[in-house]
Amino acid sequence: MSRHSRPSRSPNPPMIDTDRTSNPSSNSKTPSSGVSSQHSSLSAPRKYNPDAHPKRKLRSQYPRGETENHVEYILVASFDIDKGPIMEHQYPVAITGDEHMLAELMLPDQAHVRNQDWTIFFLHKDTSQEEEEAELKEEKRRRRQRRRDKAAGLLEPDDVESGDEVEAGEESADDSDESEPEGGEGPPLIYVLNLVNTKQDKTAKRGAVVKAMAICTRHPFLHIYKPLLLLALEEYFKSPHPATLELLYEAVNTMDLSLMPKLSLLERYLLQASDNKDLFVEKFEQMIQMRMAEDRGEPPENVGPLSESPERRMDLTRNGTKAHVVAHGMYSVPRDTHEFETKVIYNGIPIPIKVPVAISPETVGDFSLIKLIQTFADPHTKSPQPFALHPHLTTGGAYTHPIIVLANAMLTQKRVIFLGHNRPSGEVAEAVLAACALASGGILRGFTRHAFPYTDLSKIDDLLKVPGFIAGVTNPTFENHPEWWDLLCDLPTGRMKISNKIEPAPLTEGLANFQQQNPGYIAAVNAAANGSASNDPTGDAAFMNDVLRSVAARHGEGVIRAKLRDWVQKFTRVSAAFEETVYGASALYIGVEEAEPGNENVSGHGYVWADTPSKLRELAGGVYRIEGWRVTRSYFSFKQDLAQLYTFRPLKSLDLHHLHDRLRLTKLSPAISREIYLALSKYTHSYDEICQLLTVAPESHAGLFYVALGLFHKDKDVRLKVVDLLERIAEHEAGRHWWKALSRFEKLAYYRIRREADAEMKSKLGEKENLGIGNGQAMMLERRTS
């Protein structure tokens, strides 16, 4: 079973396995006689399976010719010794709002004592403009519906309104906008990335000149503009004129992202949860093929995913490889499909830019969750200090891990302040953004809209009007006012403090109902409230130990974010189970018509526990946190998101997450597991349905291991159905990577079962042929005899 003794096997025909990375030591420039070998998808042609690819038309996230700019405004502020912070220039037009307040935000406290500092802050867009855009979008949606009604014969052919006739390209682009809801709670934010530089100048007052330049964009990946801001601010010090801002504005808005494919919600989740650098590489290839066809004057609609012969992809190369450098290719496939690689030409200098392809909600900038965790975990590990008890926050007692306290504070909408005395404001802002992503997990919303990555003492009155804010400050005065905050996170010391002025947890109807329905668990509820709970009923301590082990093993930022996403997802599913237990129904679960009514083995839904006592223990331990979350804006936003996303869920009649968890976490009888495996095979066929199955079996949870265990089921029909399911997954654009990750043991079982099934089929066909030949000979003999 040596790795090198046998060629790798796949349910598909053998592929041409060539050098993915181009050997840099090779001097040969002779083109290969086979397919270009820069990445794994450029392989021998195989049978085209339409269900292995999406039926929706592939399009760009940022199509060419769009009127929306990447950057809306560029601002420059400076510090005047007599007037204080002043706004010098705004390009292309003056931004609405208080200029003096903007200048103060751009020049943070103690900026003059550092040569360089970064800050991030958010601006709320003008509501009137948002209303106009909403009306325009509604009008387009109404026109699309009229066209569909007309096509279905519901309207008379001569029933025409002005504006019904639109270009076909506009119609298709608009239709694809309806693929998934974007989600949101008001006008979109404008994200501001700000750079402050201090230049020593003996001719100036106080011997220094302080200037700040900011880029205002609607893209949450605003960190990509950092190298451009560094160059532009340096240039502005030499030439402080609006022409310098115009040069930067034109450069960033000519950035070409038109070859970055637009992914569906399920595809984005798969890409975020996977470290595979080739995942969905086919989409990048297809985007390039469509562009090349467009350059040749051919209709791009003729380009199909993976259905073309390999000759169509001969000139596709991987960015950064020797083949790409030698070929001087105009288009190239990115080295890592998580990031789209492009360039911005500024002042004659090509600046390489990497734009994230899949972005989670509440993810802004390039923060590090690992850094946030280490900042507060290390002091707690070396010298634990007890917290003041609060049922919403200290769910594990007085020594609850600080990261869990922070997550609980965010989930229950407490006022959180990150204090970084004598620290750069950029460090404080990064901690705020990381905390928003920690509590969101890419699932919940409502944190960044009420976050203030950097603010100062002069804005305290406005800050206190915001319920459940998350703010970053550098002024130590905040620590002396516990009435301003509920949780203070001190970055220099790595300690957190719960305010003695925090509101106590109220007694709620849900808490009273749970105690009334489960009198045996009243003691567990009281223990959770007074911090005397033992044996970790919520599992938070075990979860943090797992996270810290991953951090110590240097597993990387992606792994940590995936673990925190799992924790948030588990919390929402446990909350839904709590609501069903206490109220009889949950607002977090939409009841549907079951796939197989009466079959209890496949009709369940929600989080899975080993038994009822363990379920009630966990609910009792988390009852205060759940009840605290149920009155927050993130809870109500989550309800709205679930209702919207349910409409676009490909498989509604089965809870695949529930079924997979039962295979993964519980001991099942052969009869029950048979029903689950048969249901998975029966209802998972299309591209989107397989995507949905892969989302509940991420690589971090052993991938397809538990699905493939059906290959060892005692019933032959189950084994054959699982083989069919795995074959469909292996042909899938994303599923083929899950197939590759399966163990050799399970792959051997797959091939053995398929070989036996093929042999049995051939045997039956042979018997029929022999039987046919025998009957023919007997008839001829009878004729001769007669």
MARKOLSE-286946 format. One line per 4 residues: number of its first residue (from 1); for each residue x, y, z of C-alpha. Coordinates in steps of 0.5 Angstrom, whole numbers, padded with zeros to 4 digits. Layout:
% MARKOLSE-286946
NUM = X/Y/Z ~ ...
//
This chain:
% MARKOLSE-286946
1 = 0000/0000/0000 ~ 0006/0005/-0001 ~ 0004/0012/-0003 ~ 0009/0011/-0009
5 = 0008/0003/-0011 ~ 0001/0005/-0015 ~ -0002/0010/-0019 ~ -0007/0014/-0016
9 = -0014/0012/-0017 ~ -0020/0016/-0019 ~ -0027/0014/-0021 ~ -0026/0018/-0027
13 = -0022/0015/-0033 ~ -0014/0016/-0031 ~ -0012/0024/-0032 ~ -0005/0026/-0035
17 = -0001/0028/-0029 ~ 0004/0033/-0030 ~ 0008/0038/-0027 ~ 0003/0043/-0023
21 = 0009/0048/-0021 ~ 0013/0048/-0027 ~ 0020/0045/-0025 ~ 0025/0052/-0025
25 = 0031/0048/-0026 ~ 0029/0045/-0032 ~ 0032/0049/-0038 ~ 0027/0046/-0044
29 = 0023/0051/-0047 ~ 0020/0046/-0052 ~ 0012/0046/-0051 ~ 0009/0040/-0048
33 = 0006/0035/-0053 ~ 0000/0034/-0048 ~ -0005/0039/-0045 ~ -0002/0045/-0041
37 = 0000/0042/-0034 ~ 0000/0048/-0030 ~ -0006/0046/-0025 ~ -0010/0040/-0024
41 = -0016/0041/-0028 ~ -0012/0041/-0034 ~ -0013/0034/-0035 ~ -0015/0029/-0040
45 = -0022/0029/-0043 ~ -0027/0026/-0039 ~ -0035/0024/-0040 ~ -0039/0030/-0039
49 = -0044/0030/-0033 ~ -0048/0036/-0033 ~ -0050/0035/-0026 ~ -0043/0036/-0024
53 = -0043/0043/-0026 ~ -0048/0049/-0024 ~ -0054/0050/-0029 ~ -0053/0058/-0028
57 = -0049/0062/-0032 ~ -0042/0064/-0030 ~ -0041/0071/-0029 ~ -0036/0076/-0026
61 = -0037/0079/-0019 ~ -0035/0086/-0022 ~ -0037/0086/-0030 ~ -0033/0090/-0035
65 = -0037/0097/-0036 ~ -0040/0097/-0029 ~ -0041/0104/-0027 ~ -0040/0103/-0019
69 = -0032/0105/-0017 ~ -0028/0101/-0013 ~ -0026/0107/-0009 ~ -0031/0113/-0008
73 = -0027/0118/-0004 ~ -0020/0120/-0003 ~ -0019/0125/0003 ~ -0013/0128/0006
77 = -0012/0131/0013 ~ -0007/0135/0017 ~ -0005/0137/0023 ~ -0005/0145/0024
81 = -0002/0147/0031 ~ -0006/0153/0031 ~ -0013/0150/0029 ~ -0012/0143/0030
85 = -0014/0137/0025 ~ -0016/0140/0019 ~ -0019/0137/0012 ~ -0014/0139/0006
89 = -0017/0136/0000 ~ -0023/0131/-0002 ~ -0023/0128/-0009 ~ -0027/0128/-0013
93 = -0032/0132/-0009 ~ -0033/0134/-0002 ~ -0036/0128/0002 ~ -0042/0129/0006
97 = -0042/0130/0014 ~ -0038/0134/0019 ~ -0031/0135/0016 ~ -0028/0137/0023
101 = -0030/0130/0025 ~ -0027/0126/0019 ~ -0021/0130/0020 ~ -0020/0128/0028
105 = -0022/0121/0026 ~ -0016/0121/0021 ~ -0011/0124/0026 ~ -0012/0119/0032
109 = -0009/0121/0039 ~ -0001/0121/0039 ~ -0001/0120/0032 ~ 0005/0125/0032
113 = 0010/0121/0036 ~ 0010/0115/0031 ~ 0013/0115/0024 ~ 0007/0111/0021
117 = 0000/0109/0024 ~ -0006/0106/0020 ~ -0014/0107/0022 ~ -0020/0104/0020
121 = -0027/0107/0021 ~ -0034/0106/0018 ~ -0038/0112/0015 ~ -0046/0111/0014
125 = -0048/0112/0007 ~ -0054/0118/0005 ~ -0060/0114/0006 ~ -0064/0118/0000
129 = -0059/0115/-0005 ~ -0060/0108/-0002 ~ -0068/0109/-0003 ~ -0066/0111/-0010
133 = -0062/0105/-0011 ~ -0068/0101/-0008 ~ -0073/0104/-0012 ~ -0069/0102/-0018
137 = -0068/0095/-0016 ~ -0075/0094/-0015 ~ -0077/0097/-0022 ~ -0072/0092/-0025
141 = -0075/0086/-0021 ~ -0082/0088/-0023 ~ -0080/0088/-0031 ~ -0077/0082/-0030
145 = -0083/0079/-0027 ~ -0087/0082/-0033 ~ -0083/0079/-0038 ~ -0083/0072/-0035
149 = -0091/0072/-0034 ~ -0091/0074/-0042 ~ -0087/0068/-0043 ~ -0091/0064/-0039
153 = -0097/0067/-0043 ~ -0100/0070/-0037 ~ -0100/0077/-0040 ~ -0103/0079/-0047
157 = -0097/0080/-0052 ~ -0099/0087/-0054 ~ -0099/0089/-0046 ~ -0093/0093/-0046
161 = -0090/0098/-0041 ~ -0085/0103/-0042 ~ -0078/0100/-0041 ~ -0080/0093/-0042
165 = -0076/0092/-0048 ~ -0068/0091/-0045 ~ -0062/0089/-0048 ~ -0061/0081/-0047
169 = -0055/0082/-0043 ~ -0058/0087/-0038 ~ -0063/0082/-0037 ~ -0059/0076/-0036
173 = -0054/0080/-0031 ~ -0060/0082/-0027 ~ -0063/0075/-0027 ~ -0057/0073/-0024
177 = -0057/0078/-0018 ~ -0063/0074/-0016 ~ -0059/0068/-0014 ~ -0058/0070/-0007
181 = -0060/0075/-0002 ~ -0055/0080/0000 ~ -0057/0081/0007 ~ -0057/0087/0010
185 = -0060/0092/0015 ~ -0060/0099/0012 ~ -0055/0103/0008 ~ -0049/0100/0006
189 = -0043/0102/0010 ~ -0037/0106/0007 ~ -0031/0103/0009 ~ -0025/0108/0010
193 = -0017/0106/0011 ~ -0013/0111/0013 ~ -0006/0112/0013 ~ -0002/0117/0018
197 = 0005/0119/0017 ~ 0009/0124/0021 ~ 0015/0127/0018 ~ 0021/0131/0022
201 = 0022/0138/0019 ~ 0026/0143/0023 ~ 0023/0149/0019 ~ 0016/0147/0022
205 = 0013/0149/0028 ~ 0014/0143/0033 ~ 0019/0140/0028 ~ 0014/0135/0025
209 = 0009/0135/0019 ~ 0003/0130/0020 ~ -0001/0128/0015 ~ -0006/0123/0013
213 = -0009/0120/0007 ~ -0016/0116/0007 ~ -0019/0111/0002 ~ -0027/0111/0002
217 = -0029/0104/-0001 ~ -0035/0100/-0001 ~ -0031/0093/-0001 ~ -0030/0090/0006
221 = -0023/0088/0003 ~ -0020/0095/0004 ~ -0013/0092/0006 ~ -0011/0091/-0001
225 = -0010/0099/-0002 ~ -0005/0099/0003 ~ 0001/0099/-0001 ~ -0002/0104/-0006
229 = -0003/0109/0000 ~ 0004/0108/0002 ~ 0006/0111/-0005 ~ 0001/0116/-0005
233 = 0002/0119/0001 ~ 0009/0119/0000 ~ 0008/0123/-0007 ~ 0003/0128/-0003
237 = 0009/0130/0002 ~ 0013/0132/-0005 ~ 0007/0135/-0009 ~ 0001/0137/-0004
241 = -0004/0138/-0010 ~ -0011/0135/-0012 ~ -0007/0132/-0018 ~ -0004/0127/-0014
245 = -0010/0125/-0011 ~ -0013/0125/-0018 ~ -0007/0120/-0020 ~ -0009/0115/-0014
249 = -0016/0115/-0016 ~ -0016/0114/-0023 ~ -0011/0108/-0022 ~ -0015/0104/-0016
253 = -0021/0105/-0021 ~ -0018/0102/-0027 ~ -0017/0096/-0023 ~ -0019/0090/-0027
257 = -0023/0085/-0023 ~ -0028/0083/-0029 ~ -0024/0076/-0029 ~ -0026/0074/-0022
261 = -0032/0069/-0022 ~ -0038/0070/-0018 ~ -0040/0064/-0013 ~ -0046/0062/-0010
265 = -0047/0062/-0003 ~ -0046/0055/-0002 ~ -0040/0055/-0007 ~ -0037/0061/-0002
269 = -0038/0057/0004 ~ -0034/0051/0001 ~ -0028/0056/-0001 ~ -0028/0059/0006
273 = -0028/0052/0009 ~ -0023/0049/0005 ~ -0015/0050/0004 ~ -0015/0047/-0003
277 = -0012/0052/-0007 ~ -0015/0049/-0013 ~ -0022/0049/-0011 ~ -0027/0052/-0017
281 = -0021/0053/-0021 ~ -0025/0051/-0027 ~ -0029/0057/-0026 ~ -0023/0062/-0027
285 = -0021/0058/-0033 ~ -0028/0059/-0036 ~ -0028/0066/-0035 ~ -0021/0066/-0038
289 = -0024/0062/-0044 ~ -0030/0067/-0045 ~ -0026/0073/-0045 ~ -0021/0070/-0050
293 = -0027/0068/-0054 ~ -0029/0075/-0054 ~ -0023/0077/-0056 ~ -0023/0073/-0062
297 = -0030/0076/-0064 ~ -0034/0069/-0062 ~ -0040/0069/-0057 ~ -0038/0067/-0050
301 = -0044/0063/-0049 ~ -0041/0058/-0053 ~ -0036/0056/-0048 ~ -0038/0051/-0043
305 = -0035/0048/-0037 ~ -0030/0043/-0038 ~ -0034/0040/-0044 ~ -0029/0043/-0049
309 = -0023/0039/-0051 ~ -0017/0040/-0048 ~ -0014/0044/-0054 ~ -0019/0050/-0052
313 = -0014/0050/-0046 ~ -0007/0049/-0049 ~ -0005/0057/-0047 ~ -0008/0057/-0040
317 = -0002/0057/-0035 ~ -0002/0058/-0028 ~ 0001/0065/-0025 ~ 0008/0065/-0022
321 = 0010/0059/-0026 ~ 0016/0058/-0031 ~ 0011/0056/-0036 ~ 0007/0063/-0035
325 = 0013/0067/-0035 ~ 0016/0064/-0041 ~ 0010/0064/-0045 ~ 0008/0071/-0043
329 = 0001/0070/-0043 ~ -0004/0075/-0042 ~ -0009/0071/-0038 ~ -0007/0066/-0033
333 = -0010/0062/-0027 ~ -0009/0064/-0020 ~ -0004/0060/-0016 ~ -0009/0060/-0010
337 = -0017/0060/-0012 ~ -0018/0064/-0005 ~ -0015/0070/-0008 ~ -0016/0074/-0015
341 = -0009/0076/-0017 ~ -0009/0083/-0021 ~ -0005/0089/-0022 ~ -0006/0097/-0021
345 = -0001/0101/-0025 ~ 0000/0107/-0020 ~ 0005/0113/-0023 ~ 0008/0108/-0028
349 = 0009/0102/-0022 ~ 0005/0096/-0023 ~ 0003/0094/-0016 ~ 0001/0087/-0015
353 = -0006/0086/-0011 ~ -0009/0080/-0009 ~ -0017/0080/-0008 ~ -0021/0075/-0003
357 = -0026/0071/-0008 ~ -0030/0069/-0002 ~ -0032/0074/0003 ~ -0036/0072/0010
361 = -0041/0077/0013 ~ -0038/0082/0018 ~ -0031/0080/0015 ~ -0027/0087/0014
365 = -0020/0088/0013 ~ -0014/0083/0014 ~ -0014/0082/0022 ~ -0012/0076/0025
369 = -0016/0072/0030 ~ -0010/0068/0032 ~ -0007/0074/0035 ~ -0013/0076/0038
373 = -0014/0069/0042 ~ -0006/0069/0044 ~ -0007/0077/0046 ~ -0012/0074/0052
377 = -0011/0067/0052 ~ -0003/0067/0054 ~ -0004/0071/0061 ~ -0010/0067/0063
381 = -0006/0061/0062 ~ 0000/0063/0066 ~ -0004/0067/0071 ~ -0012/0066/0071
385 = -0016/0071/0075 ~ -0023/0070/0076 ~ -0028/0075/0073 ~ -0034/0078/0077
389 = -0040/0073/0075 ~ -0045/0075/0070 ~ -0050/0069/0068 ~ -0049/0072/0060
393 = -0042/0072/0060 ~ -0039/0067/0065 ~ -0042/0061/0063 ~ -0036/0057/0065
397 = -0036/0060/0072 ~ -0031/0065/0075 ~ -0025/0062/0071 ~ -0029/0062/0064
401 = -0024/0063/0058 ~ -0023/0071/0056 ~ -0025/0069/0049 ~ -0031/0066/0051
405 = -0033/0072/0055 ~ -0032/0076/0049 ~ -0036/0072/0045 ~ -0042/0072/0050
409 = -0041/0079/0051 ~ -0042/0080/0043 ~ -0047/0075/0042 ~ -0052/0078/0048
413 = -0050/0085/0045 ~ -0046/0088/0051 ~ -0042/0094/0050 ~ -0035/0092/0049
417 = -0029/0097/0049 ~ -0022/0095/0047 ~ -0017/0099/0050 ~ -0010/0100/0047
421 = -0006/0105/0052 ~ 0001/0108/0048 ~ -0001/0103/0042 ~ -0002/0105/0035
425 = -0009/0106/0033 ~ -0009/0101/0028 ~ -0007/0095/0033 ~ -0014/0097/0037
429 = -0018/0097/0030 ~ -0015/0090/0028 ~ -0018/0088/0035 ~ -0025/0091/0034
433 = -0025/0088/0027 ~ -0023/0081/0029 ~ -0028/0081/0035 ~ -0033/0082/0030
437 = -0031/0076/0026 ~ -0031/0072/0032 ~ -0038/0073/0034 ~ -0041/0073/0027
441 = -0037/0067/0025 ~ -0039/0069/0018 ~ -0046/0067/0020 ~ -0049/0072/0024
445 = -0050/0080/0023 ~ -0050/0086/0026 ~ -0043/0087/0029 ~ -0039/0091/0024
449 = -0045/0096/0023 ~ -0045/0098/0031 ~ -0037/0098/0031 ~ -0032/0103/0032
453 = -0025/0101/0030 ~ -0022/0107/0033 ~ -0026/0113/0037 ~ -0023/0118/0042
457 = -0026/0121/0048 ~ -0029/0127/0044 ~ -0034/0123/0041 ~ -0036/0119/0048
461 = -0043/0122/0048 ~ -0045/0119/0041 ~ -0042/0113/0042 ~ -0046/0112/0048
465 = -0053/0113/0044 ~ -0051/0106/0040 ~ -0053/0100/0044 ~ -0048/0094/0044
469 = -0043/0098/0041 ~ -0036/0095/0040 ~ -0030/0101/0040 ~ -0023/0101/0040
473 = -0020/0107/0044 ~ -0013/0109/0046 ~ -0015/0114/0052 ~ -0014/0111/0059
477 = -0019/0115/0061 ~ -0024/0110/0059 ~ -0022/0105/0064 ~ -0024/0110/0070
481 = -0031/0110/0067 ~ -0034/0103/0068 ~ -0041/0106/0067 ~ -0039/0107/0059
485 = -0038/0100/0058 ~ -0040/0093/0060 ~ -0033/0089/0058 ~ -0027/0092/0058
489 = -0021/0089/0054 ~ -0014/0091/0055 ~ -0009/0090/0050 ~ -0003/0091/0053
493 = -0004/0087/0059 ~ -0008/0082/0056 ~ -0014/0082/0061 ~ -0021/0083/0061
497 = -0026/0086/0066 ~ -0033/0086/0067 ~ -0036/0093/0069 ~ -0039/0093/0076
501 = -0045/0097/0073 ~ -0047/0092/0068 ~ -0054/0091/0068 ~ -0056/0084/0071
505 = -0059/0079/0067 ~ -0067/0079/0067 ~ -0071/0073/0069 ~ -0074/0071/0062
509 = -0080/0067/0060 ~ -0076/0062/0057 ~ -0072/0061/0063 ~ -0078/0060/0068
513 = -0081/0055/0063 ~ -0075/0051/0062 ~ -0075/0050/0070 ~ -0082/0049/0070
517 = -0082/0043/0065 ~ -0075/0040/0067 ~ -0075/0041/0075 ~ -0069/0036/0075
521 = -0065/0041/0072 ~ -0066/0047/0076 ~ -0060/0046/0080 ~ -0056/0046/0073
525 = -0059/0052/0071 ~ -0057/0056/0078 ~ -0050/0053/0078 ~ -0049/0056/0071
529 = -0052/0063/0074 ~ -0048/0063/0080 ~ -0041/0060/0077 ~ -0041/0053/0080
533 = -0042/0049/0074 ~ -0038/0043/0074 ~ -0036/0038/0068 ~ -0037/0044/0063
537 = -0044/0043/0061 ~ -0044/0048/0055 ~ -0037/0045/0052 ~ -0034/0051/0051
541 = -0028/0049/0055 ~ -0026/0043/0051 ~ -0027/0048/0045 ~ -0022/0053/0047
545 = -0017/0047/0049 ~ -0018/0045/0042 ~ -0017/0052/0039 ~ -0011/0053/0043
549 = -0008/0046/0041 ~ -0009/0048/0034 ~ -0006/0055/0035 ~ 0000/0052/0038
553 = 0001/0047/0032 ~ 0001/0053/0027 ~ -0005/0050/0024 ~ -0006/0057/0021
557 = -0012/0063/0021 ~ -0016/0059/0016 ~ -0017/0053/0021 ~ -0018/0057/0027
561 = -0024/0061/0023 ~ -0027/0055/0021 ~ -0027/0052/0028 ~ -0030/0059/0031
565 = -0035/0058/0025 ~ -0037/0051/0027 ~ -0038/0054/0035 ~ -0043/0060/0032
569 = -0046/0055/0028 ~ -0047/0050/0034 ~ -0049/0056/0038 ~ -0055/0057/0033
573 = -0057/0050/0033 ~ -0057/0049/0040 ~ -0061/0056/0041 ~ -0066/0053/0036
577 = -0067/0046/0040 ~ -0068/0050/0046 ~ -0074/0054/0043 ~ -0077/0048/0041
581 = -0076/0045/0048 ~ -0079/0051/0052 ~ -0084/0054/0047 ~ -0086/0048/0042
585 = -0083/0051/0036 ~ -0077/0055/0034 ~ -0076/0062/0030 ~ -0070/0059/0027
589 = -0073/0053/0024 ~ -0077/0053/0018 ~ -0082/0047/0018 ~ -0082/0043/0011
593 = -0086/0038/0008 ~ -0082/0032/0010 ~ -0079/0028/0004 ~ -0081/0021/0007
597 = -0087/0022/0012 ~ -0087/0017/0017 ~ -0080/0015/0017 ~ -0077/0018/0023
601 = -0070/0015/0021 ~ -0069/0021/0016 ~ -0075/0026/0018 ~ -0071/0029/0024
605 = -0068/0036/0024 ~ -0063/0040/0029 ~ -0057/0039/0033 ~ -0056/0032/0035
609 = -0054/0029/0042 ~ -0053/0022/0044 ~ -0059/0022/0049 ~ -0064/0027/0052
613 = -0060/0028/0059 ~ -0054/0030/0056 ~ -0058/0035/0051 ~ -0062/0038/0058
617 = -0055/0039/0061 ~ -0053/0043/0055 ~ -0059/0047/0055 ~ -0059/0048/0062
621 = -0052/0051/0062 ~ -0053/0055/0056 ~ -0060/0058/0058 ~ -0058/0065/0060
625 = -0053/0066/0054 ~ -0059/0064/0049 ~ -0064/0068/0053 ~ -0060/0074/0052
629 = -0058/0073/0045 ~ -0066/0072/0043 ~ -0067/0080/0044 ~ -0061/0082/0040
633 = -0061/0085/0033 ~ -0056/0079/0031 ~ -0062/0074/0033 ~ -0067/0078/0029
637 = -0062/0079/0023 ~ -0061/0071/0023 ~ -0068/0070/0023 ~ -0069/0074/0017
641 = -0063/0071/0013 ~ -0066/0064/0015 ~ -0072/0066/0012 ~ -0069/0069/0005
645 = -0064/0063/0005 ~ -0069/0058/0005 ~ -0072/0060/-0001 ~ -0065/0058/-0005
649 = -0064/0052/-0001 ~ -0063/0047/-0006 ~ -0066/0041/-0002 ~ -0071/0043/0003
653 = -0074/0036/0005 ~ -0068/0034/0009 ~ -0064/0036/0014 ~ -0057/0034/0011
657 = -0053/0037/0017 ~ -0058/0033/0022 ~ -0057/0026/0018 ~ -0049/0027/0017
661 = -0049/0029/0025 ~ -0052/0023/0027 ~ -0048/0018/0022 ~ -0042/0022/0026
665 = -0044/0023/0033 ~ -0049/0017/0035 ~ -0048/0009/0035 ~ -0054/0007/0030
669 = -0057/0000/0028 ~ -0056/-0002/0021 ~ -0063/-0001/0020 ~ -0063/0006/0022
673 = -0056/0008/0018 ~ -0059/0004/0012 ~ -0065/0009/0012 ~ -0060/0015/0012
677 = -0055/0012/0007 ~ -0061/0011/0002 ~ -0064/0018/0003 ~ -0057/0021/0002
681 = -0056/0017/-0005 ~ -0064/0018/-0007 ~ -0064/0026/-0006 ~ -0057/0028/-0007
685 = -0056/0029/-0015 ~ -0056/0036/-0018 ~ -0050/0040/-0017 ~ -0053/0045/-0012
689 = -0055/0039/-0008 ~ -0048/0036/-0008 ~ -0046/0043/-0006 ~ -0050/0043/0000
693 = -0048/0036/0002 ~ -0041/0038/0002 ~ -0042/0044/0007 ~ -0044/0039/0012
697 = -0038/0035/0011 ~ -0033/0040/0011 ~ -0025/0037/0011 ~ -0025/0040/0018
701 = -0030/0034/0020 ~ -0026/0029/0016 ~ -0030/0030/0010 ~ -0033/0024/0006
705 = -0031/0019/0012 ~ -0038/0018/0015 ~ -0041/0018/0008 ~ -0036/0013/0005
709 = -0037/0008/0012 ~ -0043/0006/0008 ~ -0039/0002/0003 ~ -0038/-0003/0009
713 = -0046/-0003/0011 ~ -0048/-0010/0011 ~ -0054/-0009/0006 ~ -0051/-0010/-0001
717 = -0056/-0005/-0004 ~ -0054/0000/0001 ~ -0047/-0001/-0001 ~ -0048/0000/-0008
721 = -0052/0006/-0007 ~ -0047/0009/-0003 ~ -0042/0008/-0009 ~ -0047/0011/-0014
725 = -0047/0017/-0009 ~ -0039/0018/-0009 ~ -0039/0017/-0016 ~ -0043/0023/-0017
729 = -0039/0027/-0012 ~ -0033/0025/-0015 ~ -0035/0028/-0022 ~ -0037/0034/-0018
733 = -0033/0041/-0019 ~ -0032/0041/-0012 ~ -0033/0034/-0010 ~ -0027/0031/-0013
737 = -0023/0035/-0008 ~ -0027/0031/-0003 ~ -0026/0025/-0006 ~ -0018/0026/-0007
741 = -0018/0027/0001 ~ -0021/0020/0002 ~ -0017/0015/0005 ~ -0014/0009/0001
745 = -0018/0004/0005 ~ -0025/0007/0003 ~ -0022/0008/-0004 ~ -0021/0000/-0004
749 = -0027/-0002/-0002 ~ -0031/0003/-0007 ~ -0027/0000/-0013 ~ -0028/-0007/-0010
753 = -0036/-0006/-0010 ~ -0036/-0003/-0016 ~ -0031/-0009/-0019 ~ -0036/-0014/-0016
757 = -0042/-0010/-0019 ~ -0039/-0010/-0026 ~ -0037/-0017/-0026 ~ -0044/-0019/-0024
761 = -0047/-0015/-0029 ~ -0043/-0018/-0034 ~ -0045/-0025/-0032 ~ -0052/-0024/-0032
765 = -0051/-0021/-0040 ~ -0047/-0027/-0041 ~ -0052/-0032/-0039 ~ -0057/-0028/-0043
769 = -0053/-0029/-0049 ~ -0052/-0036/-0048 ~ -0059/-0037/-0047 ~ -0061/-0034/-0053
773 = -0056/-0038/-0057 ~ -0058/-0044/-0054 ~ -0065/-0043/-0056 ~ -0063/-0041/-0063
777 = -0060/-0048/-0064 ~ -0066/-0052/-0061 ~ -0070/-0049/-0066 ~ -0066/-0050/-0072
781 = -0065/-0057/-0070 ~ -0073/-0058/-0069 ~ -0074/-0055/-0076 ~ -0069/-0060/-0079
785 = -0072/-0066/-0076 ~ -0079/-0064/-0078
//
